[in-house]
Amino acid sequence: MAFPKPFRLLAAFCLVLCCFLLFQSFRSPPPIGGKLDNSHKADTKDPNFDLTGEPDGVLWRADEYAADNPNSPRINATLLSLVRNNELEGMIQAMRDLERTWNHKFNYPWTFFNDVPFTEVFKKKTQEETKAKCNYEVIPKEHWDVPSWINAALMEESAAMLTEQKIQYANRISYHKMCRWNSGMFYKHPALANTRYYWRVEPKVHFFCDVDYDIFRYMEDHNKTYGFTINLYDDPRSIPTLWPETEKFLAAHPEYLHENNAMDWVIDSERRPTHNKKANGYSTCHFWSNFEIADMNVWRSRAYEDYFNHLDRAGGFFYERWGDAPVHSIALGLFEDKSKIHCYQVPRHRVPTYTILQLSELTEM
């Protein structure tokens, strides 16, 4: 029995729609930030599709790394997290992933920071996730509070203007404090005085790949000072005076510019010319510091300390929305030997904001 023509047309339409939806669900996702404009024609292929493996050279395996072994090959390093008590569930999830894929083999300590004391529940639950030692630290008020030289009325007015522009977190004072702390305060905490390396771990992140070598020892043995997984472009509206203030600093301290710097990467205007223009000369490309493995001696250097103090006095952490990622990235690009910056392709991870973190087109500094 033949169906009426309208029913046949409807069935055909439904079939086509199903095929389209299936195609959309299995196609590769677009690059972060949406469709690329013509300025991206020079971008290289996405290295996420490359086969990855361990880096070359001697690697330290999980021998004699028991948590209770005082003579283990562990170096002065810690897994570091700025986290609130109410983020316990997300912190446990991140810990489980990293312990499963890496730290249960090497047992590096965890150091948790908060601007208020951690609850006993938080301490108990997190310590249960690892055999390694957990340290719980309170941030000193002088490291966390808004500095005395910041004009409160101007800060409030600036936050309102940024909010009108739909700049994310612009009206959250705690976010501005966090960016400042991550930029130039965390490594000054007394609990880290004898610690050199850190791996930044945030609540809710996922780690997918098993890593079978001591990443901290790799940093030390190969003279690497900073490790990243991806580069992203920042919103130029959040940092319009960051590069002009950096230029002022460079004019006063040309001696800090490293001879093997990455200035071309910092001020690149070919891939995102609009970003560069709106940021007044800065490409806005930065190492995404949600994943960050670094040598704190970089931040403790005279060059970086002077740079951070200059930026801190300028007030952009509160009058604009300067983040620790662009601040760290610019400093590394200018004051550090770019050969010491390492792209980690093994410990790929996921955060709630993005489905898959993509490596930059600049995987080789």
SULHU-V441262 format. One record per residue. N is the residue number from 1. PHI is phi as a letter, one per 40 degrees, with the letter a starting at -180 (999 if undefined). PSI is psi in whole degrees, 0 to 359 (NA if undefined). D_FIRST is the distance of its C-alpha to the first C-alpha in whole Angstrom. Layout:
n:N phi:PHI psi:PSI d_first:D_FIRST
n:N phi:PHI psi:PSI d_first:D_FIRST
//
This chain:
n:1 phi:999 psi:125 d_first:0
n:2 phi:c psi:141 d_first:4
n:3 phi:c psi:150 d_first:7
n:4 phi:d psi:153 d_first:10
n:5 phi:d psi:318 d_first:12
n:6 phi:d psi:323 d_first:15
n:7 phi:c psi:323 d_first:13
n:8 phi:c psi:320 d_first:12
n:9 phi:c psi:320 d_first:16
n:10 phi:c psi:319 d_first:17
n:11 phi:c psi:320 d_first:16
n:12 phi:c psi:319 d_first:18
n:13 phi:c psi:316 d_first:21
n:14 phi:c psi:321 d_first:21
n:15 phi:c psi:314 d_first:21
n:16 phi:c psi:318 d_first:23
n:17 phi:c psi:318 d_first:25
n:18 phi:c psi:318 d_first:25
n:19 phi:c psi:319 d_first:27
n:20 phi:c psi:316 d_first:29
n:21 phi:c psi:321 d_first:30
n:22 phi:c psi:318 d_first:31
n:23 phi:c psi:316 d_first:33
n:24 phi:c psi:324 d_first:35
n:25 phi:c psi:335 d_first:36
n:26 phi:b psi:354 d_first:37
n:27 phi:c psi:159 d_first:39
n:28 phi:c psi:143 d_first:43
n:29 phi:c psi:153 d_first:44
n:30 phi:c psi:163 d_first:46
n:31 phi:c psi:154 d_first:50
n:32 phi:d psi:134 d_first:52
n:33 phi:g psi:359 d_first:52
n:34 phi:g psi:200 d_first:49
n:35 phi:c psi:137 d_first:49
n:36 phi:c psi:143 d_first:52
n:37 phi:c psi:183 d_first:54
n:38 phi:c psi:338 d_first:55
n:39 phi:c psi:354 d_first:58
n:40 phi:c psi:7 d_first:57
n:41 phi:c psi:335 d_first:56
n:42 phi:c psi:354 d_first:59
n:43 phi:c psi:143 d_first:58
n:44 phi:c psi:175 d_first:58
n:45 phi:c psi:158 d_first:55
n:46 phi:c psi:117 d_first:54
n:47 phi:c psi:355 d_first:56
n:48 phi:c psi:338 d_first:54
n:49 phi:c psi:357 d_first:52
n:50 phi:c psi:149 d_first:55
n:51 phi:c psi:136 d_first:56
n:52 phi:b psi:161 d_first:58
n:53 phi:a psi:194 d_first:61
n:54 phi:c psi:153 d_first:65
n:55 phi:c psi:162 d_first:67
n:56 phi:c psi:162 d_first:70
n:57 phi:h psi:179 d_first:73
n:58 phi:c psi:130 d_first:75
n:59 phi:b psi:143 d_first:72
n:60 phi:c psi:121 d_first:73
n:61 phi:c psi:176 d_first:71
n:62 phi:c psi:52 d_first:71
n:63 phi:b psi:135 d_first:74
n:64 phi:g psi:28 d_first:77
n:65 phi:b psi:20 d_first:75
n:66 phi:d psi:145 d_first:75
n:67 phi:d psi:328 d_first:75
n:68 phi:c psi:12 d_first:79
n:69 phi:c psi:107 d_first:80
n:70 phi:c psi:346 d_first:83
n:71 phi:b psi:23 d_first:83
n:72 phi:c psi:162 d_first:80
n:73 phi:c psi:3 d_first:79
n:74 phi:d psi:145 d_first:77
n:75 phi:b psi:183 d_first:79
n:76 phi:c psi:87 d_first:80
n:77 phi:a psi:158 d_first:76
n:78 phi:a psi:154 d_first:74
n:79 phi:c psi:127 d_first:70
n:80 phi:b psi:135 d_first:70
n:81 phi:a psi:130 d_first:68
n:82 phi:c psi:117 d_first:69
n:83 phi:a psi:148 d_first:67
n:84 phi:c psi:161 d_first:67
n:85 phi:d psi:322 d_first:67
n:86 phi:c psi:1 d_first:64
n:87 phi:b psi:19 d_first:62
n:88 phi:d psi:313 d_first:63
n:89 phi:c psi:315 d_first:59
n:90 phi:c psi:327 d_first:58
n:91 phi:c psi:319 d_first:62
n:92 phi:c psi:319 d_first:61
n:93 phi:c psi:316 d_first:58
n:94 phi:c psi:319 d_first:59
n:95 phi:c psi:316 d_first:62
n:96 phi:c psi:318 d_first:60
n:97 phi:c psi:312 d_first:58
n:98 phi:c psi:326 d_first:62
n:99 phi:c psi:319 d_first:63
n:100 phi:c psi:319 d_first:60
n:101 phi:c psi:338 d_first:60
n:102 phi:a psi:303 d_first:64
n:103 phi:c psi:343 d_first:67
n:104 phi:c psi:343 d_first:67
n:105 phi:c psi:333 d_first:68
n:106 phi:b psi:340 d_first:71
n:107 phi:f psi:46 d_first:71
n:108 phi:c psi:145 d_first:73
n:109 phi:c psi:156 d_first:74
n:110 phi:b psi:140 d_first:71
n:111 phi:b psi:117 d_first:73
n:112 phi:b psi:137 d_first:72
n:113 phi:b psi:146 d_first:73
n:114 phi:a psi:153 d_first:72
n:115 phi:c psi:356 d_first:74
n:116 phi:b psi:161 d_first:75
n:117 phi:c psi:145 d_first:76
n:118 phi:c psi:146 d_first:73
n:119 phi:c psi:161 d_first:72
n:120 phi:c psi:328 d_first:73
n:121 phi:c psi:315 d_first:69
n:122 phi:d psi:314 d_first:68
n:123 phi:c psi:316 d_first:71
n:124 phi:c psi:313 d_first:70
n:125 phi:c psi:320 d_first:66
n:126 phi:c psi:320 d_first:67
n:127 phi:c psi:331 d_first:70
n:128 phi:c psi:343 d_first:67
n:129 phi:c psi:354 d_first:65
n:130 phi:a psi:151 d_first:68
n:131 phi:c psi:344 d_first:71
n:132 phi:c psi:163 d_first:72
n:133 phi:c psi:140 d_first:75
n:134 phi:b psi:134 d_first:73
n:135 phi:b psi:138 d_first:76
n:136 phi:b psi:115 d_first:75
n:137 phi:b psi:144 d_first:77
n:138 phi:b psi:134 d_first:77
n:139 phi:c psi:129 d_first:78
n:140 phi:d psi:144 d_first:81
n:141 phi:d psi:324 d_first:81
n:142 phi:c psi:344 d_first:83
n:143 phi:c psi:340 d_first:80
n:144 phi:b psi:323 d_first:77
n:145 phi:c psi:160 d_first:78
n:146 phi:c psi:130 d_first:78
n:147 phi:c psi:155 d_first:81
n:148 phi:c psi:334 d_first:84
n:149 phi:c psi:358 d_first:84
n:150 phi:c psi:129 d_first:81
n:151 phi:c psi:112 d_first:81
n:152 phi:c psi:320 d_first:79
n:153 phi:c psi:317 d_first:78
n:154 phi:c psi:322 d_first:77
n:155 phi:c psi:316 d_first:75
n:156 phi:c psi:318 d_first:73
n:157 phi:c psi:319 d_first:73
n:158 phi:c psi:320 d_first:71
n:159 phi:c psi:321 d_first:69
n:160 phi:c psi:319 d_first:68
n:161 phi:c psi:318 d_first:67
n:162 phi:c psi:324 d_first:65
n:163 phi:c psi:321 d_first:63
n:164 phi:c psi:328 d_first:62
n:165 phi:c psi:3 d_first:61
n:166 phi:g psi:38 d_first:59
n:167 phi:c psi:121 d_first:61
n:168 phi:c psi:135 d_first:60
n:169 phi:g psi:11 d_first:62
n:170 phi:d psi:327 d_first:65
n:171 phi:c psi:11 d_first:66
n:172 phi:b psi:104 d_first:66
n:173 phi:c psi:327 d_first:70
n:174 phi:c psi:328 d_first:69
n:175 phi:c psi:318 d_first:67
n:176 phi:c psi:319 d_first:70
n:177 phi:c psi:318 d_first:72
n:178 phi:c psi:316 d_first:70
n:179 phi:c psi:319 d_first:70
n:180 phi:c psi:316 d_first:74
n:181 phi:c psi:315 d_first:74
n:182 phi:c psi:335 d_first:72
n:183 phi:c psi:313 d_first:74
n:184 phi:a psi:18 d_first:77
n:185 phi:b psi:326 d_first:78
n:186 phi:d psi:320 d_first:76
n:187 phi:c psi:353 d_first:79
n:188 phi:c psi:355 d_first:82
n:189 phi:c psi:135 d_first:81
n:190 phi:d psi:330 d_first:84
n:191 phi:c psi:341 d_first:81
n:192 phi:b psi:9 d_first:80
n:193 phi:d psi:324 d_first:84
n:194 phi:b psi:18 d_first:84
n:195 phi:b psi:137 d_first:80
n:196 phi:b psi:312 d_first:80
n:197 phi:b psi:152 d_first:76
n:198 phi:a psi:153 d_first:73
n:199 phi:b psi:114 d_first:69
n:200 phi:c psi:127 d_first:67
n:201 phi:b psi:124 d_first:65
n:202 phi:b psi:154 d_first:63
n:203 phi:d psi:145 d_first:61
n:204 phi:g psi:0 d_first:57
n:205 phi:c psi:155 d_first:57
n:206 phi:b psi:143 d_first:55
n:207 phi:b psi:126 d_first:57
n:208 phi:c psi:326 d_first:54
n:209 phi:b psi:138 d_first:57
n:210 phi:c psi:134 d_first:59
n:211 phi:b psi:123 d_first:63
n:212 phi:b psi:16 d_first:65
n:213 phi:b psi:160 d_first:68
n:214 phi:c psi:105 d_first:71
n:215 phi:c psi:323 d_first:70
n:216 phi:c psi:318 d_first:73
n:217 phi:c psi:325 d_first:75
n:218 phi:c psi:316 d_first:73
n:219 phi:d psi:313 d_first:74
n:220 phi:c psi:311 d_first:78
n:221 phi:c psi:330 d_first:78
n:222 phi:b psi:14 d_first:76
n:223 phi:f psi:43 d_first:78
n:224 phi:c psi:139 d_first:75
n:225 phi:b psi:343 d_first:75
n:226 phi:a psi:133 d_first:72
n:227 phi:b psi:136 d_first:68
n:228 phi:b psi:170 d_first:65
n:229 phi:b psi:326 d_first:61
n:230 phi:a psi:162 d_first:60
n:231 phi:b psi:143 d_first:61
n:232 phi:b psi:164 d_first:60
n:233 phi:c psi:131 d_first:61
n:234 phi:c psi:165 d_first:62
n:235 phi:c psi:112 d_first:61
n:236 phi:c psi:338 d_first:64
n:237 phi:c psi:343 d_first:65
n:238 phi:c psi:349 d_first:66
n:239 phi:b psi:44 d_first:69
n:240 phi:c psi:333 d_first:70
n:241 phi:b psi:5 d_first:74
n:242 phi:c psi:313 d_first:73
n:243 phi:c psi:317 d_first:74
n:244 phi:d psi:322 d_first:77
n:245 phi:c psi:325 d_first:79
n:246 phi:c psi:320 d_first:78
n:247 phi:c psi:322 d_first:80
n:248 phi:c psi:317 d_first:83
n:249 phi:c psi:316 d_first:83
n:250 phi:c psi:324 d_first:83
n:251 phi:c psi:326 d_first:86
n:252 phi:c psi:335 d_first:88
n:253 phi:b psi:64 d_first:87
n:254 phi:c psi:340 d_first:87
n:255 phi:c psi:343 d_first:88
n:256 phi:c psi:345 d_first:85
n:257 phi:c psi:118 d_first:83
n:258 phi:c psi:143 d_first:82
n:259 phi:c psi:333 d_first:83
n:260 phi:b psi:55 d_first:79
n:261 phi:c psi:177 d_first:77
n:262 phi:b psi:41 d_first:74
n:263 phi:d psi:319 d_first:74
n:264 phi:d psi:323 d_first:72
n:265 phi:c psi:320 d_first:69
n:266 phi:c psi:320 d_first:70
n:267 phi:b psi:14 d_first:71
n:268 phi:d psi:132 d_first:68
n:269 phi:b psi:7 d_first:67
n:270 phi:c psi:317 d_first:64
n:271 phi:c psi:319 d_first:61
n:272 phi:b psi:73 d_first:61
n:273 phi:d psi:326 d_first:64
n:274 phi:c psi:319 d_first:62
n:275 phi:c psi:314 d_first:63
n:276 phi:c psi:318 d_first:67
n:277 phi:c psi:314 d_first:67
n:278 phi:c psi:333 d_first:67
n:279 phi:c psi:10 d_first:68
n:280 phi:f psi:42 d_first:71
n:281 phi:h psi:354 d_first:72
n:282 phi:b psi:135 d_first:70
n:283 phi:c psi:335 d_first:67
n:284 phi:g psi:0 d_first:65
n:285 phi:c psi:132 d_first:64
n:286 phi:a psi:156 d_first:65
n:287 phi:c psi:127 d_first:65
n:288 phi:c psi:111 d_first:63
n:289 phi:c psi:0 d_first:65
n:290 phi:d psi:331 d_first:63
n:291 phi:b psi:118 d_first:63
n:292 phi:a psi:122 d_first:67
n:293 phi:b psi:120 d_first:69
n:294 phi:a psi:161 d_first:73
n:295 phi:c psi:116 d_first:76
n:296 phi:c psi:347 d_first:78
n:297 phi:c psi:337 d_first:81
n:298 phi:c psi:312 d_first:79
n:299 phi:c psi:334 d_first:79
n:300 phi:c psi:356 d_first:83
n:301 phi:c psi:157 d_first:84
n:302 phi:c psi:320 d_first:86
n:303 phi:d psi:311 d_first:84
n:304 phi:c psi:320 d_first:81
n:305 phi:d psi:315 d_first:83
n:306 phi:c psi:321 d_first:85
n:307 phi:c psi:311 d_first:81
n:308 phi:c psi:317 d_first:80
n:309 phi:c psi:323 d_first:83
n:310 phi:c psi:312 d_first:83
n:311 phi:c psi:320 d_first:79
n:312 phi:c psi:317 d_first:80
n:313 phi:c psi:331 d_first:82
n:314 phi:c psi:334 d_first:80
n:315 phi:g psi:4 d_first:78
n:316 phi:c psi:342 d_first:75
n:317 phi:c psi:337 d_first:73
n:318 phi:b psi:329 d_first:73
n:319 phi:c psi:334 d_first:74
n:320 phi:b psi:210 d_first:71
n:321 phi:b psi:56 d_first:68
n:322 phi:c psi:129 d_first:70
n:323 phi:b psi:162 d_first:68
n:324 phi:c psi:333 d_first:70
n:325 phi:c psi:307 d_first:67
n:326 phi:c psi:326 d_first:69
n:327 phi:c psi:311 d_first:72
n:328 phi:c psi:318 d_first:72
n:329 phi:c psi:316 d_first:70
n:330 phi:c psi:315 d_first:73
n:331 phi:c psi:315 d_first:76
n:332 phi:c psi:319 d_first:74
n:333 phi:c psi:335 d_first:74
n:334 phi:b psi:317 d_first:77
n:335 phi:b psi:349 d_first:80
n:336 phi:b psi:154 d_first:78
n:337 phi:c psi:117 d_first:78
n:338 phi:c psi:341 d_first:75
n:339 phi:c psi:346 d_first:75
n:340 phi:c psi:1 d_first:75
n:341 phi:c psi:126 d_first:72
n:342 phi:b psi:133 d_first:69
n:343 phi:c psi:115 d_first:65
n:344 phi:c psi:121 d_first:64
n:345 phi:b psi:353 d_first:60
n:346 phi:c psi:306 d_first:60
n:347 phi:c psi:57 d_first:60
n:348 phi:c psi:149 d_first:57
n:349 phi:a psi:173 d_first:56
n:350 phi:b psi:141 d_first:54
n:351 phi:b psi:163 d_first:55
n:352 phi:d psi:330 d_first:52
n:353 phi:c psi:324 d_first:53
n:354 phi:b psi:146 d_first:51
n:355 phi:c psi:308 d_first:48
n:356 phi:b psi:130 d_first:51
n:357 phi:c psi:125 d_first:54
n:358 phi:b psi:139 d_first:54
n:359 phi:c psi:152 d_first:58
n:360 phi:c psi:165 d_first:59
n:361 phi:c psi:348 d_first:60
n:362 phi:b psi:61 d_first:63
n:363 phi:c psi:338 d_first:63
n:364 phi:b psi:118 d_first:67
n:365 phi:c psi:NA d_first:69
//
